[in-house]
Amino acid sequence: MKANEAPEKIWINPSMDLPKLNGVLDKDSVEYTRTDAFIEKAVEWLKNNVENYYYLDEAYDKVISIKNLNSDFKKYMEG
């Protein structure tokens, strides 16, 4: 993390109102992610993986199959 830059994620326990910059305080902690970091991570995955979900239909047009794309994308974003 650069100086004067917000961390990618923080965790806060609402009952104690205590922030933590790495790891989870406990089961009641809530994870907050910077929007720009979330979007950058999503774009990175899509650029590197979307071609894995193409198939050719009967007219030989490229079509994206979203059958596994949704679950794989979700796993990556949670990761």
N, C-alpha and C positions, 0 to 999 in steps of 0.2 A: 504494500500500500504506500503510495506516494504521500508526501506531506500535504496537508490540507485537502485530502481526498477521503471521502466516506468509504468505509469498508463495504465489501460486496454484500455481506450478510451480517445481521445482528440478531440476538435472541433477547427477549424481554419476558420476565415473569410478571404477569399483570398484577398478581397479588402482592408482590414485593416491589414492583416498579424498578427493578434493577437490570440495566443492560449488560450484556456480555458479548464480546466480539468474536469468540470462537467457542464452538461446542454449545450444547444445550444445558441450561441451568438445571432443569428437571422436567418431569412430564407435563407440567402446566405452562412451560415456556412457549412463547410464540416466536416463530422465525420470520424476520422481515428481510426482504431482498430488494436491493436497489433496482428500480425499473430499467435503467439503462444496462445494467449488468445482466438482467434477465433477458432482455431483448437481444443483446450481443450473443449470449449463449445459445438462444433459439436460432438466430441467423447462422451461427457457426455450424450447428448440427444440420440444419437444412441444406446449406451449401455442400457439406461433406457427405450427406446421406440420401438426399432425395432421389438421386439416380438409381438407388437400390430398389426403388418401389415402382419404377416404370415397367410397363409391359406393352407389347404391340397388340392392338385389337385387330379384328378381321380386315379392316381397311388399311392396316399398317400405320395407323396413327399412334403416336406415343400417348399413353394414358397413365395417370398415376393411380396406383392401387393403394387405397388407404386402409386396407384390412389390417396390416401389421404396423403401418406408419404411426398410427395414433398411440399404440401401446409402447412402441420403441422410443418415440419422441418423449412420452411421459417418463419413462424410465431414465432417459438421459437427463431430463430437466430436474428430476428428483435427486440424481446422482451426485 
